[in-house]
């Protein structure tokens, strides 16, 4: 798919079946050693093998991710869970859901329903190829939103550790600031990618067997001598502003988070005689930061290699065809897994999230008992204690 603003999806033996350049059915066995390196041949062989499974695997990951991200939103928007960080995580889940909702019909049609080794009238119909462009643009937008939300997450958490919220008014102010920044990221990502939307174009082509009209994407000829200047500028802007800069900022603020949490813990252990309540507060504070660091690291592992590959595609001749295209499905599934695993991280590393989830979806369905209410929501005594002692951000 075009998850990064570049065509990143492979198609088995026909790794470029939707391009207008006529490079269809480019089988590894059809390429000579003079034109494709041994490394590239191995990549194409791997791409062929994995492409037949990618559609089914990605659909399973998407369905799991959609359900678990709905869980994330439901839990994180409870009254006692409302903090600037949880607000960002909620909108991160919204972005991930949109990405995966779009990917399910895409994978179902282009991978599961149709053969991967050729164009066809139904596969390359105007409606489905138009949907592909919509999916390409939507996924690029939501993915850009997600990575910048992760940057905001690191910044907000770092600022909170440096200057913790004190009092309701301070917390309300930071909540408003977080809402504004989230809105800016959603709007700015959409506007910024308008040139990317305009670079994707459908072109008519003749189906050789039936002599009917099918539709393919205009080949951007990335990494070729005749690549358009506007295409190169668009690719560089996307790689730098939607990949490399966010990864750099996440690395910086992630490192500062690690340093500051260790400093704060050492200071508190010296000042406080840790027991009972203080121990709970320190433990929950540390777990929350570690959980957010895990989210940041997952984004770095997913996004930084993609950013480097995009830059190489723009700089190195034929790199896009020989390396980026065969790795497309792998980059897609890694990104989809990253979208889907946050629920597991939250449950395993946040007591407050885990107990809220259990109370919402398990306890309520298994035990119909009268429960005490707090802010319109039932809390156990343990959760109420965690709520009063855990970090407000």
DANORQUI-V259643 format. One record per backbone hydrogen bond with DSSP energy under -0.5 kcal/mol. CO is the residue of the C=O (numbers start at 0). NH is the residue of the N-H. E is the energy in kcal/mol with one decimal. If there is no record, write none. Layout:
CO&NH&E / CO&NH&E
This chain:
0&2&-0.9 / 0&7&-3.2 / 1&4&-0.8 / 5&3&-0.6 / 5&7&-0.7 / 10&13&-1.8 / 12&14&-0.9 / 13&16&-1.2 / 15&18&-1.5 / 17&216&-3.5 / 18&21&-0.5 / 21&23&-2.0 / 24&26&-1.7 / 26&29&-1.3 / 27&30&-1.3 / 31&34&-0.8 / 31&35&-1.7 / 36&40&-2.4 / 37&41&-2.1 / 38&42&-2.0 / 39&43&-2.5 / 40&44&-2.4 / 41&45&-2.5 / 42&46&-2.8 / 43&47&-2.5 / 44&48&-2.0 / 45&49&-2.8 / 46&50&-2.3 / 47&51&-0.8 / 49&52&-1.8 / 49&53&-1.7 / 50&54&-0.7 / 52&56&-2.4 / 53&57&-3.1 / 54&58&-1.9 / 55&59&-2.0 / 56&60&-2.3 / 57&61&-2.7 / 58&62&-2.7 / 59&63&-2.2 / 60&64&-2.7 / 61&65&-3.0 / 62&66&-1.9 / 63&67&-2.5 / 64&68&-2.3 / 65&69&-1.6 / 66&70&-1.9 / 67&71&-2.2 / 68&72&-2.4 / 69&73&-2.4 / 70&74&-2.6 / 71&75&-2.8 / 72&76&-1.4 / 74&77&-1.6 / 77&80&-1.4 / 77&81&-0.6 / 78&81&-1.0 / 80&82&-0.6 / 82&86&-2.2 / 83&87&-1.9 / 84&88&-2.5 / 85&89&-2.1 / 86&90&-1.8 / 87&91&-2.0 / 88&92&-1.9 / 89&93&-1.7 / 90&94&-2.0 / 91&95&-2.2 / 92&96&-2.3 / 93&97&-2.2 / 94&98&-2.0 / 95&99&-2.3 / 96&100&-2.7 / 97&101&-1.8 / 98&102&-1.5 / 99&103&-1.6 / 100&104&-0.8 / 101&105&-1.2 / 102&106&-3.1 / 103&107&-2.4 / 104&108&-2.3 / 105&109&-2.4 / 106&110&-1.6 / 106&111&-1.7 / 107&112&-2.3 / 108&113&-0.8 / 114&117&-0.5 / 115&13&-0.9 / 119&123&-2.6 / 121&124&-1.2 / 123&214&-2.2 / 124&128&-2.5 / 125&129&-2.0 / 126&130&-2.1 / 127&131&-2.0 / 128&132&-1.8 / 129&133&-2.3 / 130&134&-3.2 / 131&135&-2.9 / 132&136&-2.5 / 133&137&-2.8 / 134&138&-2.8 / 135&139&-2.0 / 136&140&-1.9 / 137&141&-2.9 / 138&142&-2.3 / 139&143&-1.8 / 140&144&-2.4 / 141&145&-2.4 / 142&146&-2.1 / 143&147&-1.8 / 144&148&-2.2 / 145&149&-1.9 / 146&150&-1.5 / 147&151&-2.4 / 148&152&-2.4 / 149&153&-2.0 / 150&154&-2.3 / 151&155&-2.9 / 152&156&-2.2 / 153&157&-2.1 / 154&158&-2.6 / 155&159&-1.9 / 156&160&-2.1 / 157&161&-2.2 / 158&162&-2.5 / 166&170&-1.6 / 167&171&-2.7 / 168&172&-2.2 / 169&173&-2.1 / 170&174&-2.1 / 171&175&-2.2 / 172&176&-2.2 / 173&177&-2.4 / 174&178&-2.2 / 175&179&-2.2 / 176&180&-2.4 / 177&181&-2.5 / 178&182&-2.3 / 179&183&-2.4 / 180&184&-2.3 / 181&185&-2.3 / 182&186&-2.5 / 183&187&-3.2 / 184&188&-2.2 / 185&189&-1.4 / 186&190&-2.3 / 187&191&-2.9 / 188&192&-1.3 / 190&193&-1.6 / 192&196&-2.2 / 193&197&-2.0 / 194&198&-0.9 / 195&199&-0.6 / 196&199&-1.0 / 198&200&-0.6 / 200&217&-2.8 / 202&215&-2.5 / 204&213&-3.3 / 205&207&-0.6 / 206&210&-2.4 / 211&206&-3.6 / 213&204&-2.8 / 215&202&-3.1 / 216&19&-1.1 / 220&223&-1.6 / 222&317&-1.4 / 223&226&-1.2 / 227&231&-2.0 / 228&232&-2.7 / 229&233&-2.4 / 230&234&-2.5 / 231&235&-2.7 / 232&236&-2.6 / 233&237&-2.3 / 234&238&-2.8 / 235&239&-2.5 / 236&240&-2.6 / 237&241&-2.2 / 238&242&-0.6 / 238&243&-2.8 / 239&244&-3.0 / 242&246&-2.0 / 243&247&-2.4 / 244&248&-2.6 / 245&249&-2.6 / 246&250&-2.2 / 247&251&-2.3 / 248&252&-2.7 / 249&253&-2.2 / 250&254&-2.0 / 251&255&-2.2 / 252&256&-2.2 / 253&257&-2.2 / 254&258&-2.4 / 255&259&-3.0 / 256&260&-2.5 / 257&261&-1.6 / 258&262&-2.1 / 259&263&-3.0 / 260&264&-2.2 / 261&265&-2.1 / 262&266&-2.3 / 263&267&-2.5 / 264&268&-2.3 / 265&269&-1.6 / 266&270&-2.1 / 267&271&-3.2 / 271&273&-1.1 / 274&277&-1.4 / 275&279&-1.7 / 276&280&-2.4 / 277&281&-2.7 / 278&282&-2.4 / 279&283&-2.6 / 280&284&-2.4 / 281&285&-2.5 / 282&286&-2.4 / 283&287&-2.4 / 284&288&-1.8 / 285&289&-2.3 / 286&290&-2.4 / 287&291&-2.1 / 288&292&-2.3 / 289&293&-2.0 / 290&294&-1.8 / 291&295&-2.3 / 292&296&-2.7 / 293&297&-2.2 / 294&298&-1.8 / 295&299&-2.3 / 296&300&-2.7 / 297&301&-1.8 / 298&302&-3.3 / 299&303&-2.0 / 301&305&-0.7 / 302&306&-2.6 / 303&307&-2.2 / 304&308&-2.4 / 305&309&-2.3 / 306&310&-2.1 / 307&311&-2.4 / 308&312&-2.1 / 309&313&-1.5 / 310&314&-1.4 / 311&315&-3.0 / 315&318&-1.6 / 317&321&-2.5 / 318&322&-2.5 / 318&323&-1.9 / 319&324&-2.6 / 322&326&-1.5 / 324&327&-1.5 / 326&330&-2.4 / 327&331&-2.2 / 328&332&-2.6 / 329&333&-2.3 / 330&334&-2.1 / 331&335&-2.6 / 332&336&-2.4 / 333&337&-2.1 / 334&338&-1.8 / 335&339&-1.3 / 336&340&-1.7 / 340&344&-1.9 / 341&345&-2.9 / 342&346&-2.4 / 343&347&-2.2 / 344&348&-1.9 / 345&349&-1.9 / 348&350&-0.5 / 349&353&-2.5 / 350&354&-2.7 / 351&355&-1.9 / 352&356&-2.6 / 353&357&-2.5 / 354&358&-2.3 / 355&359&-2.1 / 356&360&-2.9 / 356&361&-0.6 / 357&361&-1.7 / 357&362&-3.8 / 358&363&-0.8 / 361&365&-1.9 / 362&366&-2.7 / 365&367&-0.5 / 366&368&-1.6 / 371&378&-1.0 / 373&376&-1.3 / 376&373&-2.7 / 379&383&-2.4 / 380&384&-1.9 / 381&385&-2.3 / 382&386&-2.7 / 383&387&-1.6 / 384&388&-1.4 / 385&389&-2.6 / 392&84&-0.5
